[in-house]
Each structure stands twice: as structure tokens, then as C-alpha cells.
Amino acid sequence: MGHVISDIGSFKMDSSTGVIKTVSGSVNAITIDGGQELVEDTGVGDSRRTVVAGLANATTVTVNGWLDSTTEAITTPILDGTSITKTIDIGLVTGQYLSGEAWPEAVSHGVSVGALTTWSVTFRASNGLTRTSVAQS
């Protein structure tokens, strides 16, 4: 079985006007974190701690890349926060996408002498991300 490589991945996020924009060419890394909390239910007389599944954690997506006119126009206005969620869409492999509404929890721009200017956003899904076979348009 072949491994998935980055040339089939993609990333989209909506602009300040609500139009979803493909910014894949300006993205160098995407990290998706999820899982669920575990709740301890160890009883008297148990010889080791035991846990049961709790609530699902909010999915977080950290996206890093290089600043261009599109990513600058999307990320600069949210450096000081926003009152609305952003629509995000992550292409995992051909025909598999994660999409939904997410809060931009941490936003940064980085400037270094002699290097490309960078941006980074950590999104926290407001109610999980949906796995679909169709990308956001």
C-alpha cells in the first residue's frame, strides 16, 4: 500500500467577504488534532486506574504557510480576533475532505530578514469537522 504524499492535499478558508479561497500553494504544513477526553472511573478495590470515554475534544487544525496577497487579506484582519467563525476545508487524500466552521484561536505573522514572510493560524472547530467526499466550493 502506497503512502499518501502532500501533492494531493489541499487547504481552503473563507475570506472576510465569506468567499472560500484555495490557499494550498501558500501552505507548507497542516496539523489536525482531535481525540476525546478520558474520564477516570476507578472504583474501590480496583488494582489499577480505569477510564471510560468522555466527550470528544474540539478538533484543532494548525495551518502554516507563506504570506501572499490572498493569505494576507484573510489572516491580517483576524490578528486581533473575530466575532465569526471561518469555513475551512482540508483535502486529505483524493476524494476525502474535512470541512466545517472553526474559530481562529491563534493567528500569527512572522517576518525574518532574507526569508519569506510567514503566517500561521490554529483553528478550533466549533462543532467538529465533517468528513465528506466533496470539497467546499
N, C-alpha and C positions, 0 to 999 in steps of 0.2 A: 504494500500500500504506500503510495507516494505521500510525502509531506506537503502541507499547504505552504505556499510561499506568498510573499507580500504583494506580488503583482496582480493578484485578484482581489485584494482588499480595497475598501473604499470608505470615505467618510463625507457626510453631508451635515450641514447645520443651517438653521434659518437665519436670515439677515434681520436687521432691525425693522424691515418692512414686512417680515413674515414669509418671504420667498425663500424656499430651501435652495441652498447653493452647494455644489460639489466643490470641496476643497482638498480632495485626495492628493493632488500634486504638490500641495504645501504642507502635507502631514508626513512626519518621519517616524511616529510611534503612536500606537493606541493600546491602552491597557484597560481591560474590563475586569472589575472585581464584583463579586456577589457572594452567594452562600446564604447561610442562615445562622441565627444565634442558637446556642445550645443552652438549655435550662437544666440546672442540676436537680436531680430528684433522688439523691442518696437517702436511703432510709436507715433507721436504727437497726443495727445488726448486720448491715452490708459490710463486706470486707474491702470494697473498693468503691470509689465515687462512680455514680452513674448519671447519665444525662438523657434528656429527651429533646426532640426537635422543637425549636421555638419558632418565632416569626422569621420570615425571610428578611435578610438585610436589604437596604436600598442599594440597587445596582449603581456602582460608580464607574465612570468612564473618564480616563485621563488621556487627553489628546495633546500632542506636542507637534510643532512644526515651524516653518519659516514664514515670516510676515511678508505678505504681498498686499496689493490694494484690496482684494476681497477679504482676506482674513483680518486685515487691519480694520476695515469697515465694520466687521462683525464683532471683533473682540474688544476694540478700544472703548465703545460705548458701555460695555458691561464690566469694565475695570472697577467702577465704583458701585457695582451691584445693579440689579434689575428687579422690577416688580412682576415680571412674567417669565414663564419657562421658555426654553428653546427646544425646538424639534431637532432631534439628532437621528442619524441613520448610519449604521455601521455595516459595511459589507464584509462578511466573514469569509465566505467561500462562494463560488458561483451558485446563485440561487438561494443563499441564506443570509438574512439580514436581521439585525436587531434595531428596533426603532421605537421612539416614544418621546414623551416630554420629560425634560430634565432641567434642574436648576444649575446654573453656572456657579458652583460653590467656591472655586478658587480660580482666579484669572491672573496671568502674568505676561509681561513682555520682557525680553532680555536683549540688551544691547552690549556688544563687545567690539572692541577695536579690531578691524580686519576680519570680521566674521559676519555672517548673515544675522539679521535681527530675528529673534525667535518669539514664539508665543506658546502659551500652554493654558489649557482650561481643564479643570476637573468638574465634570457634570455629575450630579446626583439625581437619578431618575425619581420623578415624583410618585410613580406608582409602578415601578418595574419597567422593563423593556419588553416589547413583543417580538417574538421570533416569527418572521414571515419569509415567504419565497419571493416577495415583490419589494423592490426598493421604493423609498419615498420619492415622489417626483416634484 
